[in-house]
């Protein structure tokens, strides 16, 4: 089964904004937030996907993602747990690595998280100067968790 290996970080500065190559608005919701399996519906522009993820082991988990007809995704979104995740994903390239920087809106406004997907847990990557503390092992920063307990409620 395909695996997602991802590390997640907070940001130490805003200098990453100067390197944005693309920005996408994303709305996503969860049909299941069970730690053993999450089921997500995502819409970005005129495209939509369903993603099923298994239990996280370290920074890895199984992941299956497939396209959905946009109309089907729009019909599924109201069935998802509230609040929905609303974010702008910025793509930043740094020394051969692709970073996805999610700037959250709505109930999670104020939170910005950088993610990098890796081919293995041992993969070494160049750490940008704008990268802050790693939060890969802090479940609060997962999108599924943010849809249950938004950043605005952390207090």
N, C-alpha and C positions, 0 to 999 in steps of 0.2 A: 504494500500500500504506500502511496506517496507520503512523504514526511515534510512537515514544515519545521524548519530550525530557525528560530528567530531570537534576536537579542533586542532589548528595549531599553531606552535611556531617556532621562529628562534632558533639558537643554540648559547650557551654562550661559549662553549669550544669544543675541539675535543675529549674529553675523552670518548664519546659514541662509538668511533671506536673500543675500546677494548672489547666491549660487542656485536659486530655484530654476529648474528647466521646464517644469510643468506643474500645474495645479488642477486638481479635480475635486468637485464637490461630491460627497458620498453620503447617502442615507442608508442605514442598515438597521435591521431589527432581528431579534432572536425568537425563534419558535421553540427552542430548547436551550436552557442555560445549565443543564446538568453537567457537572464537572467531568463525567465520563464521556459525554458527547454533547457538543453544541451544534445547533442547526441555525444557520444565518441566511437571511435574504438581504442582498445588497443591490442598490441602484446607484449608478453613476452615469449621468447624462442619459443617453438613449440605450444603455446597456444594463443588463441585470444578471445576477448569478445567485446560485444557492451553494452554500459551503457547509460541509459536515466535517467537524473536527473531533478527534478522539481526545482521550485524557492526556494532559501534559506530563511528560517524564523529563525532568531537567528543563531544557529549553526546546525539546522536540515533542511533536505530536503528529499523529496521522491526520491527513487532510485530503478531502476529495472536494473539488470545486467544478461546477459545470454551469454553462450559460442557461438562463431562463428567458422565455419570452417576456418582454417588458410588461405587457398587460398582466401576465401571470404574477410577476413580482409585485405589481401595484395592487393586485387582489390579495396577496399574502401579507403585505405590510400591515394592514389593520389587525391581523391575527397575532402579530408579534407582541411580546412584552413591551411595556412602556416604561420609561421614555425610549424613543428611538435614538440611535446614535446618529448625530449630525456632525460631520467634520469636513474640513478641507484637507486633502492630502497633497502635500508638496513633494515633488521629486527633486532630490539633490544628489549630484554625482560628486564623489570625493575619492581621489586616488584609486580609481578602478572599481569602487563600490557604489552601489545604488542605495541611497537612503530614502525611506519614506517617512516624512515628518507630518504627523497628524495634528492639526490645529482644531480642537473641538469647539463646537458651538452649542447653543441651547443649554440644557441642564449640566453639561460638562464644560461650558465656556471657561476659559482661563487655563485649561490644561493643554500642554503641547508635549508630544512624545515622539521621539525618533526611533525608528525600527530598521534593522538590517536583517535580511534573510541570508542564511549561510548554507553552504553545501554540507558542512559537518559541524558538530559542536566545538571541534578543535581548530576550526579555521581562524587564522590570524588576519586582522584587517587593520588598516590605518585609521587611527582614532582622530576624528576632526577636532579642532580646538574648541568648537562650539558645543561639544558633547559634555553633558553633565553626568550625574550619578546613574548607575545602571539599576533598572527596576524589573529586569527580566523575571525574577523569582517572586515578585510582589503581585499577587493575583488581583489586587485592587485596580491595577492599570490595564487589565484585560478589557477588551470592549464588552464582553459578556458581563463582566462585573460592573462596568460603568453603566450598563443598561439597567442594572438592578439597584446599584447605589452610586448615583452620579457624583461627580467631583464637587458639585455645589453643596452636597450634603456632608462632606468630609469634616468640615468645621475644624 
